[in-house]
Amino acid sequence: MIQAQPNREMYGKTLVELGERDSRVVVLDADVAKSTNTYRFRDRFPDRFFDVGSTEMNMVCMAAGLATTGLIPFASTFVIFASLRAAEAVRTSIAYPRLNVKIVATNAGVEICGDGVTHQGVEDLAVMRTIPNLVVLAPSDPVMTRKAVLAIAEYQGPVYMRLGRQTAPVLYDEKADFTIGKMIRVREGEDVTLIACGNMVEASLVAAEELAREGIQARVLDCHTVKPLDREEILRAAEQTRAIVTAEDHSIVGGLGAAVCEVVAESCPTIVRRVGLRDLFASSGREPGRLLAHFQMDSREIARQAREALSTALAAPGVRQAGRRS
Amino acid sequence: MKKTFDPKFLEETARELRVEILRMIANAGSGHPGGSLSAIDLVTYLYFYRLRIDPSQPDWDGRDRFVLSKGHCAPAMYAALAKRGYFPADWLETLRDVGSRLQGHPDMRKTPGVDMTTGSLGQGFACAAGIALGGKLQNKEYRVYVMLGDGELQEGIVWETAMSAAQYQLDNLIAMVDNNRCQTDGFTAEIVNVEPLDEKWRAFGWHVQRIDGHDFRQIHEAIEAAQQRDKRPHVVIADTVKGKGVPSMENRPEWHGLPPTPQQAEAFIAELLGEVRP
């Protein structure tokens, strides 16, 4: 039975599981194997593990080369380095030639706390989703993380996955379905829809409880795949509920919230409020709950935005009616 | 393609490929002639003597790999691939055009015989190291040849990879530096000096050789010596001349990324073939 644990820890354990069943799996890391948990694979399969030291661009390109030889490389470092320092290499040497590399980046978002801004990766979803051919994932809990790691190993093509540093609660039964590109409806509701990824799925569920106590029924969608985005499920939310709130441990610029806005603006105009880091640099913190609350990225903020979005939608019903598909 | 080393044949082949390079770039209206001409003797040696490849099976698992990390010199590679029969020669006329299989920089998904997509300086070198590592892990016999430019050596990733390749004892990796001493903005030594190259590479743990990159006997001896599997990656620093073969273009940085006009190209070809003096 899977226990609450950091998703990065489940990643490391699942890598070992993969390594047992498929000798083509090789793992690279850039001197953060303890944090990313790839050390678990290193200890079990030292001959298939390569710590390239602090050379992230080099790591990404070496993974590309390895993939051309039929191996299945997983390359791990922190989100900030995978998505910004090595971004061009991901784009040009992996995504453009569609090589079968899995970049699994840990320590996503503001929640990492103590290390502060230099290590808070909050731009990766924005950067990675602009790159063609790339699948972009942000699973929420250990059960889905394990399923996602197994799924991307099967999937033929380049993948970027972000994982958080802090302990993640178990949200799903182990029999729950994970399909790349298909959101999970975690909670039913007809008033407002909360669309979240990663650690913000749990925060959204807490917010939904808070709203329920006020008589507001919130639907909660776990958008573990930021690309390709599940447009159908977003449009169902736009049609069946009055407003949408997105939540991500990421900048509100360019990430999940922006992606949802693009879909509804084109096909079903709906009020969308984005919860995330508000286009500023965060800071260190000692405790993730307090830090996320400080930057208005917690369940209370999600609930507040949901209330505001609903009242805005009710005050301007024309917006929604104009966009409604009959 | 000859089984015995025949420098006369290679010189003749390289001359033909130089003509193709000039025509191709002039026809495309953009491209990088200077470095293509400095690299072509090394490229000719690889494709017409050294590489264990089979043009009828571009993806043959056991083939030697060639990664053109200085991807802007794609015309040199395309000329060689066409002559080896990887694709029809008339593809060369489509270089850089919409819908062409021959992109401005090498694209492994579009062009048969291209082992790695390159063009962003330094990345191809790191990818080549990955290919070499994959070969070692799977006990493959193939060698990985990778060509860099001297300007490219200014990229930090090159030295990241140089360290990694030595760490992983990639003695199946053979790097060649097309050291033509010019880059886009001028002479490399005046922009940001990369010398002393021998000492740099040696300090990074590589087996280093330095040769005249237009002398087929020296190329042959160096690449032959680089076949040894002694747990060190190999680098051949090939001193070359930008624009080699066309006196009017030689050693002039401005021909890095400037296409000749079709008229200029024909005049340059006449120089190349010794029909006129510049």
Interface residues (C-beta under 8 A of the other chain):
Chain A: V26 D47 R48 F50 V52 G53 T55 M57 N58 V60 C61 M62 A63 A64 G65 L66 A67 T68 T69 G70 L71 P73 E88 A89 T92 S93 Y96 P97 R98
Chain B: D61 D107 M108 R109 D115 M116 T117 G119 S120 G122 Q123 G124 F125 A126 C127 A128 A129 G130 I131 A132 L133 G134 G135 L137 Q138 K140 G156 I157 E160 T161 M163 S164 Y168
